[in-house]
Amino acid sequence: DKVVGASLLTFSTVVFVYYTLWAIVMPFVDESYFLHDYFPRREYAIRIPCVLLVFGLTVILTFLSMVMIKSKKK
C-alpha cells in the first residue's frame, strides 16, 4: 500500500508541476526559448482539462444514474 501511495503521490506531483509550468510560467517565457519544445501549444492547457472534466463527470453521473435505477427497481 505504501508503494502504491508513494507512486501515486509522485505521479500527481509531477503532473501538477508540469501543468503549472505549462499554463502559468511558460506564457511569460520567450517563444524561442528551448523549454517551449517540451510543452504542447497553450490552447491545449485549457482543452485537455475540460475534456477530462467532461469525461469524468459523464462517468460519475452515469454510475450514479445506474445505481439509482437499480435501487428503484428493488
C-alpha atoms as an extended CHARMM CRD file, in Angstrom:
* protein
*
        74  EXT
         1         1  ASP       CA              0.0000000000        0.0000000000        0.0000000000  PROA      1               0.0000000000
         2         2  LYS       CA              2.8340000000        2.3840000000        0.7950000000  PROA      2               0.0000000000
         3         3  VAL       CA              4.4750000000        1.8200000000       -2.5790000000  PROA      3               0.0000000000
         4         4  VAL       CA              1.2230000000        2.4580000000       -4.4420000000  PROA      4               0.0000000000
         5         5  GLY       CA              0.5430000000        5.5760000000       -2.3740000000  PROA      5               0.0000000000
         6         6  ALA       CA              4.0580000000        6.9000000000       -2.8760000000  PROA      6               0.0000000000
         7         7  SER       CA              3.9260000000        6.2950000000       -6.6130000000  PROA      7               0.0000000000
         8         8  LEU       CA              0.5260000000        7.9960000000       -6.9190000000  PROA      8               0.0000000000
         9         9  LEU       CA              1.7850000000       10.9380000000       -4.8850000000  PROA      9               0.0000000000
        10        10  THR       CA              4.8990000000       11.2040000000       -7.0570000000  PROA      10              0.0000000000
        11        11  PHE       CA              2.8740000000       10.9770000000      -10.2660000000  PROA      11              0.0000000000
        12        12  SER       CA              0.3840000000       13.6210000000       -9.1500000000  PROA      12              0.0000000000
        13        13  THR       CA              3.1940000000       15.9380000000       -8.0560000000  PROA      13              0.0000000000
        14        14  VAL       CA              4.9490000000       15.5990000000      -11.4160000000  PROA      14              0.0000000000
        15        15  VAL       CA              1.6950000000       16.2650000000      -13.2940000000  PROA      15              0.0000000000
        16        16  PHE       CA              0.9520000000       19.2880000000      -11.0930000000  PROA      16              0.0000000000
        17        17  VAL       CA              4.4160000000       20.8000000000      -11.5760000000  PROA      17              0.0000000000
        18        18  TYR       CA              4.3540000000       20.1500000000      -15.3450000000  PROA      18              0.0000000000
        19        19  TYR       CA              0.8940000000       21.6970000000      -15.7770000000  PROA      19              0.0000000000
        20        20  THR       CA              1.7610000000       24.6740000000      -13.5700000000  PROA      20              0.0000000000
        21        21  LEU       CA              4.8750000000       25.3890000000      -15.6190000000  PROA      21              0.0000000000
        22        22  TRP       CA              2.9440000000       24.9440000000      -18.8600000000  PROA      22              0.0000000000
        23        23  ALA       CA             -0.1010000000       27.0450000000      -18.0020000000  PROA      23              0.0000000000
        24        24  ILE       CA              1.3000000000       29.7220000000      -15.6970000000  PROA      24              0.0000000000
        25        25  VAL       CA              5.0320000000       30.1380000000      -16.2730000000  PROA      25              0.0000000000
        26        26  MET       CA              5.5500000000       29.4310000000      -19.9800000000  PROA      26              0.0000000000
        27        27  PRO       CA              3.3420000000       32.2640000000      -21.3090000000  PROA      27              0.0000000000
        28        28  PHE       CA              5.8730000000       34.6900000000      -19.8010000000  PROA      28              0.0000000000
        29        29  VAL       CA              8.8980000000       32.9670000000      -21.3460000000  PROA      29              0.0000000000
        30        30  ASP       CA             10.1750000000       33.9850000000      -24.7830000000  PROA      30              0.0000000000
        31        31  GLU       CA              8.8390000000       31.7870000000      -27.6220000000  PROA      31              0.0000000000
        32        32  SER       CA             12.3340000000       30.9910000000      -28.8900000000  PROA      32              0.0000000000
        33        33  TYR       CA             13.4760000000       29.5500000000      -25.5510000000  PROA      33              0.0000000000
        34        34  PHE       CA             14.3010000000       25.8200000000      -25.6520000000  PROA      34              0.0000000000
        35        35  LEU       CA             11.7930000000       24.8960000000      -22.9170000000  PROA      35              0.0000000000
        36        36  HSD       CA              8.8890000000       25.5240000000      -25.2920000000  PROA      36              0.0000000000
        37        37  ASP       CA              9.8850000000       22.3280000000      -27.1160000000  PROA      37              0.0000000000
        38        38  TYR       CA              8.7780000000       20.2710000000      -24.0890000000  PROA      38              0.0000000000
        39        39  PHE       CA              5.2320000000       21.6430000000      -23.9240000000  PROA      39              0.0000000000
        40        40  PRO       CA              2.2740000000       21.4710000000      -26.3190000000  PROA      40              0.0000000000
        41        41  ARG       CA              0.6010000000       24.6110000000      -27.6120000000  PROA      41              0.0000000000
        42        42  ARG       CA             -1.0570000000       26.7890000000      -24.9750000000  PROA      42              0.0000000000
        43        43  GLU       CA             -4.5900000000       26.1680000000      -26.2140000000  PROA      43              0.0000000000
        44        44  TYR       CA             -4.3240000000       22.5710000000      -25.0160000000  PROA      44              0.0000000000
        45        45  ALA       CA             -3.6990000000       23.8140000000      -21.4650000000  PROA      45              0.0000000000
        46        46  ILE       CA             -7.4250000000       24.5880000000      -21.3910000000  PROA      46              0.0000000000
        47        47  ARG       CA             -8.7950000000       21.9410000000      -23.7590000000  PROA      47              0.0000000000
        48        48  ILE       CA             -7.2630000000       18.8860000000      -22.0780000000  PROA      48              0.0000000000
        49        49  PRO       CA             -8.5830000000       19.6390000000      -18.5530000000  PROA      49              0.0000000000
        50        50  CYS       CA            -12.0240000000       20.4900000000      -19.9770000000  PROA      50              0.0000000000
        51        51  VAL       CA            -12.2150000000       17.2020000000      -21.8750000000  PROA      51              0.0000000000
        52        52  LEU       CA            -11.0560000000       15.2750000000      -18.8010000000  PROA      52              0.0000000000
        53        53  LEU       CA            -13.6300000000       17.0780000000      -16.6570000000  PROA      53              0.0000000000
        54        54  VAL       CA            -16.4800000000       16.3110000000      -19.0580000000  PROA      54              0.0000000000
        55        55  PHE       CA            -15.3880000000       12.6650000000      -19.3380000000  PROA      55              0.0000000000
        56        56  GLY       CA            -15.0580000000       12.2820000000      -15.5640000000  PROA      56              0.0000000000
        57        57  LEU       CA            -18.4300000000       13.8790000000      -14.8650000000  PROA      57              0.0000000000
        58        58  THR       CA            -20.0390000000       11.6820000000      -17.5180000000  PROA      58              0.0000000000
        59        59  VAL       CA            -18.6440000000        8.5370000000      -15.9030000000  PROA      59              0.0000000000
        60        60  ILE       CA            -19.6580000000        9.6150000000      -12.4010000000  PROA      60              0.0000000000
        61        61  LEU       CA            -23.1700000000       10.6840000000      -13.3900000000  PROA      61              0.0000000000
        62        62  THR       CA            -23.6900000000        7.5200000000      -15.4460000000  PROA      62              0.0000000000
        63        63  PHE       CA            -22.6590000000        5.4230000000      -12.4650000000  PROA      63              0.0000000000
        64        64  LEU       CA            -24.9890000000        7.3430000000      -10.1460000000  PROA      64              0.0000000000
        65        65  SER       CA            -27.9130000000        7.0280000000      -12.5510000000  PROA      65              0.0000000000
        66        66  MET       CA            -27.3370000000        3.2830000000      -12.9150000000  PROA      66              0.0000000000
        67        67  VAL       CA            -27.3100000000        2.8820000000       -9.1240000000  PROA      67              0.0000000000
        68        68  MET       CA            -30.4740000000        4.9460000000       -8.7730000000  PROA      68              0.0000000000
        69        69  ILE       CA            -32.2450000000        2.9440000000      -11.4940000000  PROA      69              0.0000000000
        70        70  LYS       CA            -31.2440000000       -0.3650000000       -9.8880000000  PROA      70              0.0000000000
        71        71  SER       CA            -32.3580000000        0.7850000000       -6.4200000000  PROA      71              0.0000000000
        72        72  LYS       CA            -35.7240000000        1.9390000000       -7.7740000000  PROA      72              0.0000000000
        73        73  LYS       CA            -36.3900000000       -1.4760000000       -9.3480000000  PROA      73              0.0000000000
        74        74  LYS       CA            -35.9970000000       -3.2080000000       -5.9720000000  PROA      74              0.0000000000
